[in-house]
Amino acid sequence: MAKPYSSNHPSRWHRQVASFGYAFRGIWAALRSESHLQFHALATVVVFGGGLYFRLNLTEWALVSLAVAGVWAAELVNTAIETLTNLVSPDFHPLAGKAKDVAAGAVLLAGFGAVAVGGCVFGPKIWALWPR
């Protein structure tokens, strides 16, 4: 049951600040437990390192950042859906499997999009380094 509002009740500002802590806790929990997310973390370090090496311009940084954030967001939503599905349907159920497959498909599409962005942004820069 919700507690009645009192002077000890946290302010709206404190609740909003606390919500960032919950979000970071969720990211950290997923990062510790999900091998795919660990791969995405490594890929993020490589991509941002490449961005620094190739001195990406503002537009290129924006595209790369959005692609990386899209993959991370899709992976986190996928993890949440899988976790919740496992909670409510511990035994196999075709609809539970479908929910997991669709969520995994979202991650795959985000990954394909990120690879396309990476190819467009980094491809010409890497090609320019190739000896001719």
N, C-alpha and C positions, 0 to 999 in steps of 0.2 A: 504494500500500500504506500502511496506517495506521502511524504511528510508535508504537513502544511507549511506555507511560506512563513518564514520568521527572519529575524535579523541575523541569525546564524546561517541562513540559507545562502549558498554561494551565488554571487551575482551572475548575471548573464555573461559578462565579460570573462569571469573566472571559468564558467562552464565552457565557453568557446575556446579559451586557452587550453583547458584540460583536454578538449577533444583532439587537439593536435598531438598531445601526448599519447592518447589512445591510438591515433592513426600511426604514429611512429612505432608504437609497441606492436601493432599489427604487422607493419612492414618487417620489423625485426624478427618477429615470430615466424613469418613466412620465409624470410631469408634463411633462418637457421634450419628450417625443416624441409624446404623444397629445393631439390637439386636443380630443377629447371631455373628457378629464380637465382640460384648461385651462378649458373651459367650466364644468365642475363646480367648479373652484376659484373662478372668478368668482362663480358662483351661491352658493357657500358664504359668500363675503365679503358678498354682498348679503343673504343670509338672516340671518347673524349680526348684521350691521348693523341690519337690521329688528328683530331680537330685542332689541337694545339700545335702539333708538328706542321700541319699543312696551313696553319693560320687562316682558318675559315673566316669568311666574312659574316656579317650579321644575319643575312638571309640564310646562309648555309647552316649557321649555328641554330637558327630557329627551326629549320627543317629537321636537322639531326636531333635536336632536343625533343621536338614533338614526336618523332618516330620512336625514340627511346622511351619517352613517357607513355606512349601508346602501348608499347609492348609490356612495360612494367604494369600499367593499369590492367591490361587484359590478363596478365599472369596472376595478379592479385585477386581479381574478380573470379578467375578460374579456381584459384585455391579456396576462396570463400565458398563458392558453389560446391566444390568437391567435399569440403569439410562439413558443410550443412547437409549435403546429401547423405554422407556417411552417418551423420547423427540421426536423421529421420528415417533412413532406409538402410540399416546395417546389413540386411540380407539383400541378395540380388533382386532387382526389380527392373523391368525393361525401361520404364520411364526414368528411373534414377540413372541408368546407364545412358539414356538419351541426353539427359541434362548435362551429365559430365562430358559426353562427346561434343555437344554443341559448344560448351564453354571452352573445351580444348581447341575446337575449330576456330573460335574467336582469337585465341592466342596465335594459332598458326597463321591466320590472315594478317594479324598485326605484325607478326614476324616477317611475312612476305613483303608487306608494305615497308617495313624498316630496311629490309635488304634492298628494295627498289630505291628508296631514298639514299641509302648508303652508296649504291652503285652510281646514282646520278651525281652525288656530291663528291665522293672520293674517287670514283672511276677515272675521270679525266686527270686528276692530280696524280694518281698512281701511274697512269699511262704515260704522263709527261716525264716520269722518272725512268721509264724503260729505255734502255739503250737501243739506238737505231742504227 
